[in-house]
Amino acid sequence: MSSSYLPINDVLSDIEEELARRNNLIIAAPPGAGKTTVVPLKILESSWYEGGKIILIEPRRLAARSAAHRMAVLHGDDVGQTIGYRMRLDTKISDKTRIEVVTEGVFTRMVLDDPELSGIECVIFDEFHERSLDADFGLALTLDVQAGLREDLKILVMSATLDIEEINRILPDAATVISEGRTFPIDIRYQPRRANDRIEDVMVDAIANILASEEGSILCFLPGQGEIKRVYDRLENRIGDGVECHMLFGSMPMKDQDAAIQPIKGTGRKVVLATSIAETSITIDGVRIVIDSGLRREAFFEAVTGITRLETIKASQAATTQRAGRAGRTEPGIALRLWQKEQQAALPKFTAPEILSSDLSTLMLDCLSWGVSDLHQLAFLTEPPSSAVEAALALLRKIGAIDQKANLTELGKSVRLLPLSVRLAAMVIDAAKCEQALLAAKLSVLLSEQGLGGNDVDIEYRLQRFENDRSKRAVSSRKLAERIARMAEQSAKTLPRYDARSVGGLLATAFPDRIAKQRSKDGQFTMANGRGAVIDHMNKLASEPMLIIADLTGRAAAPRVLSACRFDMAELDDLPHGVLQEAEECYFDRQSQSVRARYQKRLGAIILQEKQLSKPEGAAAAEALADGISQVGIKKLHFSKSLHQWIDRSEYLRLNYDENWPNLSDEGLIGSLDQWFLPFQIDVLSIKNISAQSLENGIKTLLNWDQARQLDDMVPTHFKLENGKSAIIEYRNEGPAISLRAQQFFGQKHHPSILNGKVPLLVELLSPAQRPIQLTRDLPGFWKGSWSDVCSDMRGRYPKHDWPDDPANAKPPVKRQR
């Protein structure tokens, strides 16, 4: 191995020594240290190396291809000889290959297909800080292999911005080697943009200004392909002669990606407009200026709808540090950040692990195939969300990949073998039943590989373009589709045959929950999962009565359709069993506040056919009425005064003395409708026909005989005064209270209380006009104290009523005074 000096060289002996002593190693080295290309080559020369394969795992295809080419140059060899690479649409390896650079998804498939990792001596996870789902899963599987089958397997985890303490949690016996790296000084500048400024406009101005004032090539970070293309178009007349402009994103043809990172010819300059693909693992020669939008595009999975949507979010502190570091790789540089300096500290420290926001259906299928049903059995650095796990299992059951006990079915085993998401794999296998496996496989590759066939919303149009495309990427993609189709046909040999389907009919088997019905002529649709979707009203698909939607972006309230095609309702009957639902049901009509009956044929939230039926009756009607009460709330029911007091007494006892007492709050009553409501409302069809007596009869069954007795003993309905008068006890929020005209309390020497004097009642004395005079929990003290002040005021206002000086020893009036 020969190379110019790189900072990683300073710790190569440490790396070799640690790997000679142990099998796990963490390497932390900043961008530009040389870890990606130098460490694998060093392992080839190590004393402990026995000739097995070294697998270097990269997060992106561009990084994998670039690393392989660079190592081949350093080794004095051609790619495909000692150093090769393998990825989804491009592979260059041979029998001589010792270092194999692979993408994360390819490596995961390698482990699943060969749990012993036969012939592999060392696995290196590069740029692990990006925390992709495949990287996390790949590491968990590799650790499982090491623990169970291959104690000799060596595992390296490398990163520029790694949380070492966190990774040590699953690699407790790993050593850590840190390279300080070499970064030239970087002048970090901030240029805030106003909230209403489009990032494309701000970026174009920043590029033009810095081209005029500074030397060197520029790397610009933008969130996605759309922003990159818009900036590219606007720069055409603003960058001048001698400046090349390149775009760099994942779905570009490989030759265009390579052109973006190649050295500029002569004395010219280049501007590279890139996504986060350029943050790590690749070096763009000549760059000494970075302009960072501070944004990135992330996919977020909604477990409730099964939809993965793209969102533009702020980049993390670690990501912006990585981006800025690109400016100081070969000489002092400049990093221009398009936000306020004060905002930097508020950014999240690290990019969130993809496992927290991903569809886990493929992961779960792979885990079940691995023999793991409980994900805690694998050493995941971040625990997968339970909601996403449950959604994944529900989808696998829905497509028939697993049974109710989460065992793989024959279909599930076939689905797992295809290098596709579970939805698309199930579609291809199903299509093989009607001899359309190749068409379905092409559709799957088209939907998996961004940009194939262009970016038109209409999938059928993109499919035509894809089939006619003669580019290297398109040819490789079609070959992949042919391989997938052959695998599916092999799996479907014993399955029954069906009639051929349209493109929409095939896609509906993968996305039945995204069949969408038009709800307005301006491109508004409702999907079977109940969510809305919007398509540009100028698009021809906007006028279609039904669509099948494959991909969306934007917020859940109104996601924008990215890819779809027309769907013929005649093919609804070809959908998998259980997708279409027919039922006669009773339901609660909120407008009339009553129960009705209907027949419905529906596809999830889409009602395909409906008709009203005759009068509902029986238990089904009562259940529908109970459902209506859940919708409108308990307060819509007419409780008698005595029932209100009975509930208040019971709640007072529960909240103050016995937490296990039956819950008769509004929420508690809603939760127990099946106990007290349903048995007493058979054949009642509307809220207005529910009798107060039936409600009282029902609710009082919630307390057994012994509890009813305790209620009467501990929480009485009335309090009897010493003068023989009786007062109703109200159980208010502030405690039990009695309220009477002041004269009714005459002769009361002791303060009223319940529970053997433990709980004093709140006494409210009223004027003859029934207005409050005084609130007290110390009636004797009131008689002796401020009563005289009250008397002086009341005698003038109500002279015909008694206002004695000593009310504790006075008698209450016999008759009501006027």
C-alpha positions in Angstrom: 0.0 0.0 0.0 1.3 3.4 -0.9 -0.3 6.8 -0.2 0.6 10.3 0.7 0.4 11.2 4.4 -3.0 11.1 6.0 -3.8 11.7 9.6 -5.1 8.2 10.1 -1.6 7.0 9.5 -0.6 8.2 13.0 -2.9 5.6 14.6 -2.6 2.7 12.2 -0.2 0.8 14.5 -2.7 1.2 17.3 -5.5 -0.1 15.1 -3.4 -3.1 14.2 -2.4 -3.9 17.8 -5.9 -3.6 19.1 -7.3 -5.9 16.4 -4.6 -8.4 17.1 -5.8 -8.5 20.7 -9.6 -8.3 20.3 -12.3 -8.6 17.8 -14.2 -5.4 18.2 -12.9 -1.9 17.6 -14.4 1.6 17.4 -12.5 4.2 15.3 -13.4 7.9 15.6 -11.7 10.1 13.0 -12.9 13.4 11.5 -13.6 14.0 7.8 -10.5 13.8 5.7 -8.5 11.6 8.1 -8.4 8.8 5.5 -10.1 6.1 7.6 -12.4 4.9 4.8 -9.6 4.0 2.3 -6.5 3.5 4.5 -7.9 1.2 7.3 -9.1 -1.6 5.0 -5.8 -1.6 3.1 -3.8 -1.7 6.3 -5.8 -4.8 7.4 -4.6 -6.6 4.3 -1.0 -6.1 5.6 -1.7 -7.0 9.3 0.0 -9.9 10.9 -3.3 -11.3 12.2 -5.0 -11.2 8.8 -5.5 -14.7 7.4 -6.7 -14.0 3.9 -10.5 -13.8 4.4 -12.7 -11.1 2.9 -12.8 -7.6 4.4 -16.3 -6.1 4.0 -16.4 -2.3 4.0 -20.0 -1.1 4.4 -20.9 2.4 3.1 -24.2 4.3 3.5 -24.5 5.3 -0.2 -23.6 3.9 -3.6 -21.6 6.9 -4.6 -19.5 6.6 -1.5 -19.0 2.9 -2.0 -17.9 3.3 -5.6 -15.7 6.2 -4.8 -14.0 4.3 -1.9 -13.4 1.3 -4.0 -11.8 3.3 -6.8 -9.6 5.2 -4.4 -8.4 2.1 -2.7 -7.7 0.4 -6.0 -5.5 3.4 -7.0 -3.6 3.3 -3.7 -3.1 -0.4 -4.1 -1.9 -0.1 -7.7 -4.7 -2.2 -9.0 -8.0 -2.1 -11.0 -11.4 -2.1 -9.4 -12.7 -5.6 -9.4 -9.4 -7.2 -8.6 -8.1 -7.0 -5.0 -10.6 -4.3 -4.3 -14.2 -4.5 -5.6 -17.7 -3.2 -4.9 -21.2 -4.6 -4.8 -24.4 -2.6 -4.8 -28.0 -3.0 -6.1 -27.4 -2.1 -9.7 -23.7 -2.3 -10.1 -21.1 -4.9 -9.1 -17.4 -5.3 -9.8 -15.8 -8.2 -8.0 -13.8 -11.3 -8.9 -12.3 -14.4 -7.3 -9.3 -12.2 -6.4 -11.3 -9.6 -4.5 -10.2 -9.4 -0.8 -11.8 -6.0 0.1 -15.4 -5.7 -1.0 -17.1 -2.4 -0.6 -20.9 -2.8 -0.3 -23.9 -0.7 0.5 -25.7 -1.2 3.8 -28.8 -2.9 2.3 -26.6 -5.3 0.3 -24.7 -6.3 3.4 -27.9 -7.0 5.4 -29.0 -9.3 2.6 -25.5 -11.0 2.7 -25.9 -11.8 6.4 -29.5 -13.0 6.1 -28.5 -15.3 3.2 -25.4 -16.6 4.9 -25.7 -16.4 8.7 -22.1 -17.7 9.2 -20.6 -15.0 6.9 -18.5 -17.7 5.4 -15.1 -16.6 4.1 -15.4 -13.1 5.7 -12.8 -12.2 8.2 -13.6 -8.6 9.0 -16.7 -6.3 8.7 -16.2 -2.6 8.8 -19.2 -0.2 9.3 -18.1 3.2 7.9 -19.8 6.5 8.7 -22.0 4.7 11.3 -23.1 8.1 12.7 -25.6 8.4 9.9 -27.6 5.7 11.7 -29.5 4.3 8.8 -32.0 1.5 9.4 -29.9 -1.0 7.4 -26.7 0.0 9.3 -28.3 -0.5 12.7 -29.9 -3.8 11.6 -26.7 -5.0 9.9 -24.6 -4.3 13.1 -27.2 -6.1 15.2 -27.1 -9.1 13.0 -23.3 -9.2 12.8 -23.0 -9.0 16.6 -25.5 -11.9 16.7 -23.4 -13.9 14.3 -20.2 -13.1 16.2 -21.8 -14.2 19.5 -23.4 -17.4 18.2 -21.4 -18.7 15.3 -18.2 -16.7 14.6 -16.3 -15.7 17.7 -13.3 -15.0 15.3 -15.2 -12.4 13.3 -13.8 -8.9 13.6 -16.1 -5.9 13.7 -15.0 -2.3 13.2 -17.3 0.7 13.6 -16.0 3.9 12.1 -17.3 7.4 12.1 -16.4 11.1 12.1 -19.0 12.2 14.6 -19.7 9.1 16.7 -21.3 9.0 20.2 -18.7 6.6 21.5 -20.4 6.1 24.9 -23.6 5.0 23.2 -21.9 2.5 20.8 -20.0 1.1 23.7 -23.3 0.0 25.2 -23.6 -2.7 22.6 -19.9 -3.2 22.1 -18.8 -3.3 25.7 -15.5 -5.1 25.0 -14.5 -2.9 22.1 -11.4 -0.7 22.2 -11.5 2.8 20.9 -8.9 4.5 18.7 -9.2 8.2 18.0 -7.5 10.0 15.2 -7.3 13.8 15.7 -7.3 14.3 12.0 -6.1 17.2 10.0 -8.3 20.1 9.2 -7.2 23.4 7.8 -8.7 26.5 9.4 -12.3 27.2 8.4 -13.8 30.6 8.6 -17.4 29.9 9.6 -19.7 32.7 8.6 -23.5 33.2 9.1 -25.9 34.8 6.7 -29.4 34.8 8.2 -32.4 34.4 5.8 -35.8 35.8 6.5 -38.7 33.5 7.2 -40.4 34.2 3.9 -37.3 33.9 1.7 -37.2 30.8 -0.5 -34.0 28.8 0.2 -33.3 28.6 -3.6 -33.3 32.4 -3.9 -31.0 32.8 -0.9 -28.6 30.1 -2.1 -28.4 31.6 -5.7 -27.5 35.0 -4.3 -25.0 33.5 -1.8 -23.2 31.6 -4.6 -23.1 34.6 -6.9 -21.7 36.8 -4.2 -19.0 34.4 -3.0 -17.9 33.6 -6.5 -17.2 37.3 -7.0 -15.4 37.8 -3.7 -13.5 34.5 -3.0 -11.4 31.9 -4.9 -11.9 28.2 -5.1 -14.7 25.8 -5.9 -18.0 25.7 -4.0 -20.0 22.8 -2.4 -23.5 23.7 -1.6 -25.8 21.7 0.6 -29.6 21.7 -0.3 -32.3 19.5 1.1 -33.4 17.7 -2.0 -33.4 17.2 -5.7 -36.2 19.7 -6.4 -34.3 22.6 -4.7 -31.0 21.5 -6.5 -32.6 21.7 -9.9 -34.2 25.0 -9.3 -30.9 26.5 -8.1 -29.1 25.0 -11.0 -31.6 26.6 -13.5 -31.3 30.0 -11.8 -27.5 30.0 -11.8 -27.2 29.7 -15.5 -26.8 33.4 -16.2 -25.1 34.3 -12.9 -21.9 32.3 -12.6 -19.9 33.5 -15.6 -17.3 31.8 -17.8 -14.8 29.3 -16.4 -17.2 28.0 -13.7 -18.8 24.6 -14.1 -22.0 23.8 -12.3 -22.9 20.2 -11.3 -25.8 18.6 -9.5 -25.2 15.7 -7.1 -28.0 13.5 -5.7 -28.6 9.8 -5.2 -30.9 9.1 -8.2 -28.6 10.7 -10.8 -26.9 8.5 -13.4 -23.5 7.3 -12.1 -21.6 9.1 -14.9 -23.1 12.4 -13.8 -22.3 11.7 -10.1 -18.7 10.9 -11.1 -18.5 14.1 -13.1 -19.6 16.1 -10.0 -16.7 14.9 -7.9 -13.9 14.7 -10.5 -11.2 17.4 -10.3 -11.8 20.5 -12.4 -9.8 20.7 -15.6 -7.3 23.6 -16.0 -7.7 26.7 -13.8 -11.5 26.7 -13.8 -13.8 26.5 -10.8 -16.8 24.4 -10.0 -20.1 24.7 -8.1 -21.5 21.4 -6.8 -25.2 21.5 -5.7 -25.6 18.4 -3.4 -27.9 16.8 -0.9 -26.5 15.2 2.3 -25.0 12.6 0.0 -21.8 14.8 0.0 -21.5 15.0 3.8 -19.3 12.0 4.2 -17.1 9.4 2.6 -16.4 11.3 -0.7 -14.0 14.1 -1.4 -14.7 16.7 -4.1 -11.3 18.1 -5.3 -10.8 21.8 -5.3 -13.6 22.7 -2.8 -12.6 25.3 -0.3 -16.0 26.9 0.2 -19.1 25.3 1.6 -22.5 27.0 1.5 -25.0 25.2 3.8 -28.8 25.7 3.7 -28.9 23.9 7.1 -31.7 21.7 5.8 -32.1 18.1 5.0 -34.9 15.9 3.7 -36.0 13.0 5.9 -38.5 10.2 5.5 -41.0 9.8 8.3 -43.3 6.7 8.6 -46.8 7.2 9.9 -47.8 3.9 11.6 -51.4 4.9 11.7 -51.7 5.3 7.9 -48.8 3.1 6.7 -47.5 6.0 4.7 -43.9 7.3 4.6 -43.8 11.0 3.9 -40.8 13.2 3.2 -40.3 16.3 5.4 -37.7 19.1 5.1 -36.1 19.5 8.6 -33.2 21.3 10.1 -29.8 19.5 9.9 -28.2 18.4 13.2 -25.1 20.0 14.7 -23.1 17.0 13.8 -24.2 17.2 10.2 -23.5 20.9 9.9 -20.0 20.2 11.4 -19.5 17.5 8.8 -20.6 19.8 6.0 -18.3 22.7 7.1 -15.4 20.3 7.4 -15.6 19.8 3.6 -14.2 23.3 3.2 -10.9 22.5 5.0 -9.8 19.3 3.5 -6.8 20.6 1.5 -6.4 24.2 2.4 -8.0 27.0 4.6 -11.6 27.4 3.7 -14.9 29.1 4.3 -18.2 27.7 5.5 -21.2 30.0 4.9 -24.3 29.0 6.9 -27.6 30.4 5.8 -29.1 30.9 9.3 -28.4 32.9 12.4 -25.4 32.1 14.5 -27.6 31.9 17.6 -29.6 29.1 16.0 -26.7 26.8 15.8 -26.7 25.8 19.4 -30.5 25.0 19.2 -30.0 22.4 16.4 -30.3 18.8 17.5 -26.8 17.4 18.4 -27.1 14.3 16.2 -29.2 13.2 13.3 -32.0 11.0 14.7 -31.6 7.3 14.0 -33.7 6.1 11.0 -35.1 3.3 13.0 -37.3 5.8 14.9 -39.1 7.1 11.7 -39.1 4.1 9.3 -41.5 1.5 8.0 -40.3 -1.6 9.9 -42.2 -4.2 7.9 -39.1 -5.5 5.9 -37.0 -5.4 9.1 -39.7 -7.5 11.0 -39.9 -10.0 8.2 -36.2 -10.4 8.1 -36.1 -10.7 11.9 -38.7 -13.4 11.9 -36.8 -15.2 9.2 -33.7 -14.9 11.4 -35.7 -16.6 14.2 -36.2 -13.5 16.3 -39.7 -12.4 17.1 -38.8 -10.1 20.0 -36.5 -7.4 18.8 -34.9 -7.1 22.3 -33.1 -10.3 21.4 -30.9 -8.3 19.0 -28.4 -5.6 20.0 -30.1 -2.6 18.5 -28.4 0.6 19.4 -31.8 2.3 19.5 -35.0 0.4 20.4 -37.6 0.4 17.6 -40.9 2.1 18.4 -43.5 -0.3 19.5 -46.2 1.4 17.3 -44.0 0.9 14.2 -43.4 -2.8 15.1 -47.1 -3.4 15.6 -47.9 -1.7 12.3 -45.2 -3.8 10.6 -46.7 -7.0 12.0 -50.2 -5.9 11.0 -49.1 -5.3 7.4 -47.3 -8.7 7.2 -50.5 -10.4 8.4 -52.5 -8.4 5.9 -50.5 -9.5 2.9 -50.3 -13.1 4.3 -46.6 -13.2 5.0 -47.1 -14.3 8.5 -49.9 -16.1 10.4 -51.6 -14.9 13.6 -48.7 -16.3 15.7 -46.1 -14.4 13.7 -44.8 -17.5 12.0 -43.6 -17.1 8.4 -46.0 -18.5 5.8 -44.8 -19.9 2.4 -45.7 -16.6 0.9 -43.7 -14.8 3.6 -40.6 -17.0 2.8 -41.0 -16.1 -0.9 -41.4 -12.4 -0.1 -38.3 -12.3 2.0 -36.2 -13.7 -0.8 -37.0 -10.8 -3.1 -34.8 -7.7 -2.8 -37.8 -5.4 -2.4 -40.0 -4.0 0.3 -42.7 -6.4 1.5 -45.5 -4.6 -0.3 -43.7 -4.7 -3.7 -42.4 -8.2 -3.2 -45.9 -9.5 -2.4 -47.2 -7.7 -5.6 -44.5 -9.4 -7.8 -45.3 -12.8 -6.4 -49.0 -12.2 -6.8 -48.4 -11.0 -10.4 -46.6 -14.3 -11.1 -49.9 -16.0 -10.7 -51.2 -14.2 -13.8 -47.9 -14.4 -15.7 -47.1 -10.7 -15.2 -44.1 -11.1 -12.9 -41.8 -9.2 -15.2 -44.2 -6.2 -15.5 -44.7 -6.1 -11.7 -40.9 -6.4 -11.2 -40.3 -3.5 -13.5 -42.9 -1.5 -11.5 -41.2 -2.4 -8.3 -37.7 -1.4 -9.5 -39.2 1.8 -10.9 -40.7 2.7 -7.5 -37.6 1.7 -5.6 -35.1 3.6 -7.7 -35.8 7.3 -7.6 -35.7 9.0 -11.0 -36.0 6.0 -13.2 -38.3 6.9 -16.1 -38.3 10.5 -15.0 -40.3 12.2 -12.3 -43.7 12.4 -13.8 -46.6 11.6 -11.4 -48.1 9.1 -13.8 -46.5 5.7 -13.2 -47.7 4.3 -16.5 -46.0 7.1 -18.4 -42.8 6.6 -16.4 -42.9 2.9 -17.0 -43.0 3.5 -20.8 -40.0 5.9 -20.6 -38.2 3.4 -18.4 -38.7 0.5 -20.9 -37.4 2.7 -23.7 -34.4 4.2 -21.7 -31.0 2.9 -23.0 -28.9 4.5 -20.3 -26.6 2.2 -18.2 -28.7 2.7 -15.1 -31.9 1.8 -16.9 -30.4 -1.3 -18.5 -29.0 -2.5 -15.1 -32.5 -1.8 -13.6 -34.2 -3.9 -16.2 -31.8 -6.7 -15.7 -32.5 -6.5 -11.9 -36.3 -6.7 -12.7 -35.7 -9.8 -14.8 -33.8 -11.5 -12.0 -36.6 -10.6 -9.5 -39.3 -11.8 -11.9 -37.5 -15.2 -12.3 -37.3 -15.6 -8.5 -41.0 -14.7 -8.2 -42.0 -17.2 -10.9 -40.1 -19.9 -9.2 -42.0 -19.2 -5.9 -45.4 -19.0 -7.6 -45.2 -22.3 -9.5 -47.6 -24.1 -7.3 -50.0 -21.2 -6.8 -53.4 -20.9 -8.7 -53.5 -18.7 -11.8 -55.5 -15.5 -12.4 -56.4 -13.3 -15.2 -54.0 -10.5 -16.3 -54.4 -7.1 -14.7 -53.7 -3.5 -15.5 -50.8 -1.6 -14.0 -53.2 -0.1 -11.5 -54.6 -3.5 -10.7 -51.1 -4.8 -10.0 -50.2 -1.9 -7.8 -53.5 -2.2 -5.9 -52.3 -5.6 -4.5 -49.3 -3.7 -3.0 -51.1 -0.6 -1.9 -54.8 -1.4 -1.3 -54.9 1.1 1.5 -53.9 3.8 -1.0 -56.7 3.3 -3.6 -58.1 6.8 -3.8 -61.5 8.1 -4.9 -61.9 11.6 -6.4 -63.8 13.9 -4.1 -63.5 17.1 -6.1 -62.5 18.1 -9.6 -59.5 20.2 -8.4 -57.4 17.1 -7.6 -58.7 16.2 -4.1 -58.8 12.5 -3.4 -59.7 10.3 -0.4 -57.6 7.2 0.2 -58.9 3.9 1.6 -56.9 4.6 4.7 -59.1 7.6 5.4 -56.5 10.3 4.6 -56.7 12.9 1.9 -54.3 13.3 -1.0 -53.8 16.1 -3.4 -52.7 16.1 -7.1 -52.1 19.1 -9.2 -55.4 19.9 -10.9 -53.6 20.4 -14.2 -52.4 16.9 -14.2 -54.5 14.5 -16.3 -54.8 12.1 -13.4 -56.7 14.7 -11.4 -59.8 14.0 -13.6 -59.7 10.2 -12.9 -62.5 8.9 -10.7 -60.1 6.5 -9.0 -56.3 6.3 -8.5 -53.8 4.0 -6.9 -51.2 6.1 -5.1 -47.8 4.7 -4.6 -45.9 7.6 -3.1 -46.8 10.9 -1.3 -45.0 13.7 0.4 -46.0 16.5 2.8 -48.0 16.8 5.9 -50.6 14.1 6.8 -53.5 16.6 6.5 -53.1 17.0 2.7 -50.2 15.0 1.3 -49.1 15.7 -2.2 -49.1 12.8 -4.7 -45.7 11.9 -6.1 -46.6 8.8 -8.1 -49.9 7.3 -9.0 -51.8 5.7 -11.8 -55.4 5.3 -12.8 -57.4 2.5 -11.3 -60.4 0.7 -12.8 -63.2 -0.1 -10.4 -63.8 -3.3 -12.3 -60.6 -4.7 -10.8 -61.8 -4.2 -7.2 -63.0 -7.8 -7.0 -59.4 -9.0 -7.8 -58.1 -7.4 -4.7 -56.7 -9.8 -1.9 -59.3 -11.3 0.3 -60.5 -9.1 3.1 -59.7 -5.8 1.5 -63.3 -5.2 0.3 -65.8 -5.2 3.1 -69.6 -5.8 2.9 -71.8 -5.5 5.9 -75.2 -4.7 7.2 -74.9 -2.5 10.3 -76.6 -0.3 12.7 -75.0 3.1 13.1 -75.6 6.3 15.1 -76.7 9.3 13.0 -75.4 12.4 14.8 -77.7 14.8 13.0 -80.9 13.1 14.1 -79.3 11.7 17.3 -80.8 8.4 16.5 -79.9 4.8 15.4 -80.3 3.8 11.7 -79.5 0.7 9.7 -77.7 0.4 6.4 -75.9 -1.9 4.0 -72.4 -0.8 2.9 -69.8 -2.1 0.5 -66.6 -0.3 1.3 -62.9 -0.2 0.7 -61.5 1.1 4.0 -62.8 4.6 4.3 -64.1 4.7 0.7 -67.8 3.8 0.5 -68.5 2.1 -2.8 -72.2 1.3 -2.3 -74.7 2.2 0.4 -78.4 1.8 1.0 -80.7 2.3 4.0 -82.3 -0.8 5.6 -85.5 -1.2 7.6 -85.9 -0.3 11.3 -82.9 -1.4 13.4 -83.6 -3.4 16.5 -82.2 -5.5 19.3 -78.7 -5.6 20.7 -77.1 -4.1 17.5 -79.3 -1.1 17.9 -78.3 -0.7 21.5 -74.6 -1.0 20.6 -75.0 1.7 18.0 -76.8 4.0 20.5 -74.0 3.4 23.0 -71.5 4.3 20.3 -73.5 7.5 19.7 -73.2 8.3 23.5 -69.5 7.8 23.2 -69.4 10.4 20.3 -71.7 13.0 21.8 -70.8 12.6 25.5 -72.6 11.7 28.7 -74.0 15.2 29.2 -76.4 14.6 26.3 -78.3 12.2 28.6 -81.0 13.5 31.0 -80.2 12.4 34.5 -82.7 13.1 37.3 -81.6 15.3 40.2 -81.5 12.4 42.5 -79.2 10.4 40.1 -76.9 13.4 39.8 -76.6 13.5 43.6 -76.1 9.8 43.8 -73.2 10.0 41.2 -71.7 13.0 43.0 -71.8 11.1 46.3 -70.1 8.0 44.8 -67.4 10.1 43.1 -66.7 11.9 46.3 -66.1 8.6 48.0 -63.9 7.3 45.2 -61.8 10.5 44.9 -61.3 11.0 48.6 -61.4 7.6 50.3 -61.2 4.6 48.0 -59.4 4.7 44.6 -60.7 1.2 43.7 -64.3 2.4 44.0 -66.3 2.2 40.7 -65.5 5.2 38.5 -68.8 7.1 37.8 -67.1 10.2 36.2 -68.2 11.0 32.7 -65.1 9.2 31.4 -65.8 6.2 33.6 -69.4 6.0 32.5 -68.4 6.2 28.8 -65.9 3.3 29.5 -68.6 1.1 31.1 -71.5 1.6 28.7 -71.6 -2.1 28.1 -72.3 -2.7 31.7 -75.0 -0.1 32.6 -76.3 1.2 29.3 -76.7 -1.7 26.8 -78.8 -4.1 29.0 -81.3 -1.3 29.7 -81.7 0.2 26.2 -82.8 -2.7 24.0 -84.9 -1.4 21.1 -84.4 2.3 22.1 -83.5 4.1 18.9 -82.8 7.7 19.8 -81.3 9.7 22.7 -84.6 11.6 23.2 -86.4 8.3 23.9 -84.0 7.2 26.7 -85.9 7.5 30.0 -84.4 9.0 33.1 -85.6 6.0 35.1 -83.8 3.5 32.8 -80.6 5.5 33.2 -80.9 5.5 37.0 -81.7 1.7 37.0 -78.6 1.1 34.9 -76.1 3.3 36.6 -77.0 2.1 40.0 -76.1 -1.5 39.1 -72.4 -0.4 39.0 -72.4 -0.5 42.8 -73.0 -3.9 44.4 -75.2 -4.2 47.5 -72.4 -3.8 50.0 -71.1 -0.7 48.2 -74.5 0.8 48.1 -74.8 0.3 51.8 -71.4 1.9 52.4 -72.5 4.8 50.2 -75.5 5.5 52.4 -73.6 5.1 55.6 -70.5 7.2 54.7 -71.9 9.7 52.2 -75.5 10.6 53.2 -78.0 12.5 51.1 -79.1 14.8 53.9 -77.9 16.3 57.1 -80.3 16.7 60.1 -79.8 19.9 62.1 -80.2 20.0 65.8 -83.4 22.0 65.4 -85.0 19.2 63.5 -84.6 20.7 60.0 -83.1 18.6 57.2 -80.7 19.9 54.5 -79.7 18.3 51.3 -75.9 17.7 51.1 -74.4 18.7 47.8 -71.1 17.1 46.9 -69.3 19.9 45.2 -65.7 20.2 44.0 -64.8 22.1 47.1 -66.3 19.4 49.3 -69.7 18.4 50.7 -71.9 21.4 51.4 -75.4 22.4 52.7 -77.2 25.5 51.7 -80.2 27.0 53.6 -81.6 30.4 54.6 -79.8 31.7 57.7 -83.0 31.4 59.8 -83.1 27.6 59.2 -79.8 27.2 61.0 -81.0 28.9 64.2 -80.5 26.6 67.2 -77.5 24.9 65.6 -74.8 24.9 68.3 -72.3 22.5 66.6 -70.9 22.7 63.1 -72.5 20.2 60.7 -70.3 17.3 59.7 -70.3 13.8 58.2 -68.2 10.6 58.8 -68.5 11.0 62.6 -67.3 14.5 62.6 -64.2 13.9 60.4 -65.5 16.0 57.5 -67.0 19.4 58.3 -69.6 20.4 55.8 -69.3 23.7 54.0 -72.2 25.7 55.3 -73.8 28.3 53.0 -76.2 30.7 54.7 -78.6 32.4 52.4 -80.6 35.7 52.7 -84.4 35.6 52.5 -83.9 36.3 48.8 -81.8 33.1 48.5 -78.6 35.0 47.9 -75.4 33.9 49.7 -74.6 35.7 53.0 -71.8 33.7 54.3 -69.7 30.5 53.6 -68.2 28.9 56.7 -66.7 25.7 58.1 -67.1 27.0 61.6 -70.7 27.9 62.3 -70.3 28.4 66.1 -67.4 30.7 65.4 -69.5 32.6 62.9 -72.4 33.0 65.4 -70.0 34.5 67.9 -68.1 36.6 65.4 -69.2 38.3 62.2 -72.9 37.4 62.7 -73.5 40.7 64.4 -72.2 42.6 61.3 -74.4 40.5 59.1 -77.4 41.3 61.3 -76.9 45.0 61.2 -77.0 44.9 57.4 -79.8 42.3 57.1 -82.2 43.9 59.6 -82.4 47.0 57.4 -82.9 45.1 54.2 -85.2 42.4 55.6 -87.0 43.9 58.6 -89.8 41.4 58.7 -87.4 38.5 59.4 -85.8 37.4 62.6 -82.2 38.5 63.2 -81.5 37.4 66.8 -78.3 38.4 68.6 -77.8 34.8 69.8 -78.8 32.5 66.8 -77.2 29.4 68.5 -80.0 29.5 71.1 -82.8 30.9 68.9 -85.6 28.8 67.3 -86.0 28.6 63.6 -89.3 30.1 62.2 -92.2 27.7 62.1 -93.5 29.1 58.8 -91.8 30.7 55.9 -91.8 34.4 56.4 -92.8 36.7 53.7 
